[in-house]
C-alpha cells in the first residue's frame, strides 16, 4: 500500500517539511532504508543518519534540526516513536487474518467455534472450552478442559493451556508458552518431598502479551494473576500464586518466585530475580540482572544484588573500579 507524506500527516497529526506528495510503501531502519521507505529518528544519537539515509520520509520530532544535505521529506510529530508504532499497528490491522478450521483438529463435543475464528491443524480443544469471537488458534495448540478464551485473542503455534485457566480478550500468546502447569510445591516429609497438589488456576486479563517459551504456573489454590495490559517477554518464569497488576512490562529471563505481588506500571529489565512472598509497589524501575530479596515501595529505581538505588549503585561501581589502585597504594605504604 502506497501513501503520501500529506496523507500520513493527516493520520498522524503531523507537519510535512519537504515534498508532501512523496510516497512510501514500507518501513525500514534508517541506516538501511531505500527510496519508498519510511523511517524515523527518536534518539538523538541517530541524528547523523539524516545526512546519509535514502529513506523517502523520516518521522522526526517537532524541534528536530535537519542537516543542510538531508534529502528525505520530514514528517514532524510530537513523538516519533509512538507515532511509528501507531502507523505500524494500522498497517498490521489491514493484513488479512486466517479464518476457518483446518484438518485434522480435535474439538470436544459441545464446544462452539465462532464463525470468524481460526483453528490450525493438529490443535486440541478440550471439553467445556469457551472461545470468544475472532480468536486465532494456530497449529498444535493445546487447550485443556474448561479453559475460557476472550475475543480476538491469538494463540500462536505450540501454546499449551492447562485445564481451567482463563484468558482475556485481545491477548497475544507466543509459541511455546505454557500456562497453568503445576506450581513448584513440595513438602519435606520423613527425608523426602511430597507433592502438594496445585488446585488453583491462572487468570490472564485483557490486552496481555506473553512472549515465546514463557511459563506461568497455576496457583496452589486461588489464582496466579496477570493484570490487564501487562507485557511479558520471552523466557520468563512466573511461579504459583504470583499476582501482577496492570500495565507492567518484564524483559526476558526474569524469574518471579511464588506468592509475590506486583502493583501497576512497573518496568523490569532482563534477568531480574524476585524472591517469593514479597510486595512490589507501583511505577518502579528495575535494572537488568537485579536481585530483589524484599519489599519495594513506589517509584523506586533499583539495580544490583541486592538491589539498591541506581545512583548508589553507580557510585559503588566507581569505587570498585578503583580497588586495584587502592590495594596497590596500600601495599606501597606497607613497604
Secondary structure, DSSP 4 states (H G I P E B T S, - for coil): --EEHHHHHHHHT-EEES-TT-EE-EE--TTT--TTEEEE--SGGGGGGGGT---SEEEEETT----TT--SEEEEES-HHHHHHHHHHHHHHTSPPP-EE-SS-EE-TTPPPPTT-EE-TT-EE-TT-EE-TT-EE-TT-EE-TT-EE-TT-EE-TT-EE-TT-EE-TT-EE-TT-EEEEPP--EEEETTEEEEPP---EEEE-TT-EE-TT-EEEPPSSSEEEE-TT-EE-SS-EE-TT-EE-SS-EE-TT-EE-TT-EE-SS-EE-TT-EE-TT-EE-SS-EE-TT-EE-S-B-SS-EEETTTTEEHHHHHHHHHHHHTHHHHHHHHHHHH-
